[in-house]
Amino acid sequence: MSYEEHSFWVISPSAADNTVMDTELMQNSPSQHDVIMPQINNANMNDKNMDDECMDTVLLDVQNQPEAPKKTLDRTVSIFGSLLRREMVYNHTGNQSGNILNGGLVCTQGSWLYFSNAGSDFNIYKVKFDGSDLQKVNNDESWFLNVCGNWIYYTDPNNNDNIFRIDLEGNGKTQLNNDRSWDMTVSGDWIYYINESDGYKLYKIKTDGTEKTKLNNDFTHSLFIKDDWIYYSNKSDGGKIYRINTMGKGRTRIVSDEAAISMFTVIIFFTAIKVTDLSCIKQALTAVPKTS
């Protein structure tokens, strides 16, 4: 039988068991049939970034069934699934270092772009990537935007630069700390920030506002997080680049010149205020742990 004579049934994973029972009844039929069952990856069962209901679509290729309409595979099924998958992507890190070092006025998650609108008192707006569905999200002046999962995090200069969070629709506003906060970055379940109220020391706090923890005693500037390490310019040591792990351990100087930093992938890009030794570049590149 040729490919064109096959007909395809699209069912959801939740209906897969019943469908298998129905196809088992066809085993005594002289016709041939193939059943393609969903492949479940147990390692990803608890991954909130996976849209399992939409992405584990099952295609049943059943031959010689008169009640099934004869048609070719509708390719829009896979396209629709891809769009749903993108819509459900959640950030692990709330924003990129380059944005944070410039005030964190824009960030993305899934198919949405979130931004502080300079034409509307720096209130948060969101819009689809294609420019559609523009929506106002809050009424606060908002800086250092981070979007992770169902929450938007920001600081409000009109409320002592404290950290706040709201949901993606602008509801559930909650104040998370009482510190003047800079370079605020969300990573996983933690918020990392420079605490002006304590001499620009590095702090972290849980995304629900609990477990506030001081991580260093340095005058910290230009914060960046990569994996389990935090990189920063240490103004207590002439602006040299340091790193410390997210538990506040392993503090190490990795560049010997004054610098402001940003990082992409595994390379530190820095602007040296005064370069006295080109070996500092080698130090920066070799100090960053490589990723596989």
N, C-alpha and C positions, 0 to 999 in steps of 0.2 A: 504493500500500500504506500502511496506517495505521501510526502509531507503535507501537501495541500489537502489531503483527505482526512487529516487528523482534525479533531476539534479540541479546544482547550477550555477547561473549567477552572475558574479562579475562585478559591475559597480561602477563608481566614484560617489561621492556625488553630483557633478554638473549635473549628468545625472539622479539623483533620481526622480526629478519632472516629467520628460518626461516618465520615466519608470512607474511611478504610473499611468499616464494618459493611457499608453498602457495597463496596467493590469486592469484598470477599464473597458476597452472594453471587457474583458473576463468574466465579471460578469454574462452574460447570458449563458455562456458555462456550460454544466453539470459537467465539471471537477472542482476539488478543487485546490485552490492555496493559498499560504501564501506569504505575502510580509513583509520583515523585513526592516524597514526604519531606516536611520541613526539617532542616538541620539545626539543632539547638546547641549552642555553645554554652555549656554550664558556667564557664569562666566569666561570661558576660551577663549572667542572669540578673545580677544585682546592679548592673551598670546603668545609672539613670540617663546616660547619654544615648542608650540604645532604644530605638523605637521598635521593640520586638513585635508588637501587634501589627504594625504596618509593614515592616521589612521582611518578616518571615512568611511572606505570601507563598501559598502552595499552588503549583500548577499541576492539574491532573490531565494527562493525555489519554483519553479513552477512545478506543476505536469502535466503529460499527454500532454506535448508540443512536438510534433514530430520534429519540427525544431531545438530543443535544443539538443545538443549532450549529451548522457548518460555517466556521469563520476562521480566519487566520488570527494569530496571536495579536492582541491589541497592545502595541508597544507603549501606549500611554500609561499602562500599569506600572512599569518600571520607572518612568519619568515621574509619575505622581509619588511613588515611594521615595525617590531621591529628594523631592521637595519636602516631603514630610520629615525625612531624616534630618535635613538641614534645619528645619523649623525647630526640631527638638534638641539641637546641640546646645549643651550648657558649658559655659566657661569654667575652667579650673582656676585660672588667673584672671582677675577682673579687668585688667587693662595692660597695655604695653608700656615698657619703660619710657620710650620716646614721648608718648602722650603724657604720662605722669609728670615727667620733668618739665613739661610745658603747660602744666596746670590741669591735665587730665580732662580736657573739655569735650572729648569724643571717645566713644568705644563701641564695640559691636558684640552681638551675640546672636547666633543663628542667622536669620534673614533680616534682622533689625539693626539699625544704627541709632545710638543714643547720643545726644549732644546737649551741651549747655548753650542756649540760644542767646548770643550777645545782643540780638535785637529785641529780646524780651526779658531783660533783667537777669540774664544767665539762668533762667529757669530750664529745667530738663524737658526736652522733646524727644520723641522717637519717630522714626519713619522707615518704611521698607526700603530695601536696597534699590528698588526700581523707582523710588521717589513717591510712591503712593502711600496712603493711609497715615498722613502726618498727624500726630497727636501730642498735645501738651500733657506732661506727666506730673509736674509739681509747680509750686509757686515760690520756692526758695531759690536764692542765689546759690548755685551749686558748682563746686570745683572738685577735682580729683575723682571723676566718675569711675566707678567700677560696677560691672554687671556680672553676677555669678548666680546661676540657677534662676530662682524666682525673685531675686532681690537686686535692687539698685542701691549702691552705697555712695555717699558723697559727703563733703564738708561744706558747712554754711558759714561764710564770713560774718553774716549778721547775727550768728549765734556762737560767737567766740571760736569759730573754725572747728567746732565740735563735729564728730562723725554721726551721721544719720543714715538710716536705711528706710526704704519704702519698697513695696512690691512693684512688679512691672507695670501695673496700672496706676500707680501713684498712691495706693492705699497703705494703711498700716504703718504710718510714720513712727519711727522709734529712735530716740537719742541713745547712742551707744557708749559715749564717753563724755568727760568734762574737760578734755585737754585741747589746747590749740594744736591742730594736727596738720602735718605737711607730708607730701609725697605718699599719701595713703594708698596702699596696694593690698587687694584681697587675693589670697592664695589658699585654696582649699577651705578649711574651716576657720582660718585665721585672718585677721587684719593686721598689717604691719604699717607703722607710721613713725614719723619723726615728731617728738613731743616738745613743742616750743615751751610749754609750761614747765618743763623740767630741763631747761638748758639744751634743747634740741637733741636729747638722748633718744635712742632707738627703743621702741616699744612694740608689743603685740597684744592683741585682745581677740577673744573669740567673736565670731560673726553675730552672736546673740548678745554681746556686750559683757560677757563674763570673763574671768581669768586674765585680767589685765596683768601684763608681765613686762618688766624692764629688762632689756637685752644687753645694753652696753652703757658705758659712761663717757662715750666720745661725743663731741660736737659733730653730729651726723648731717651729711648733705648728699643729695643725689642718690636716693635709695633705689636699689634694684634687686629683685629676687629671681634666682635661678635654681630650680630643684630644691635642695635643702640648704642652700647658701644665700646669704644676703650680702650684697656688695654695696659699698658706699664710699663717699669721699669724706675723710676724717679731718675736719677743720682743727681738731685738737693737735694734729700732727702735720700742720702745713698743707692740708688738703690732699694728702696722699690716699691712694686707694687701699681700702681694707676689705676683708670679708670676715663674716662670722656666721655660724650655722643658726638655724631657726630656733635652736634651744638656748642660744646665747653662749655657745662654746666654740672653741677653735679660732678665736680672734687672731687674724694674721694680716700683716701688711704685705701687699703683693705688687705695688708700684711705688717707686720712691720719688715721684714728682707730683707737684700739685696738679689736680685734674678734676674735671667734672665728667661723669661717666654715663654711658648708656650701653646696653648689651642686646645683641640679637644672636640667637642660637647659642654658640659657645665662645664668641669673640667679644671682648670688651673694646668698645670704641671710646676713646677719651680725648679731651682737649687739654693738653698740657699747658699750664700757665708759664712755666719755665722748664725747659728740657735741658738737663745737664748731662744725661747719659742715655744713649739710645738703647742700652740694655733693658731699660724700663719697659720697652715694647715687648721684648722677649719674655720678661717676667709676667706681663699681663696675659699673654697668649698661653703660656705654659701653666699658669696658676688655675685656669678654668678647667674643671673636670670635663672630659669628653663624654659625649653621649653616643650610644650605639645607634 
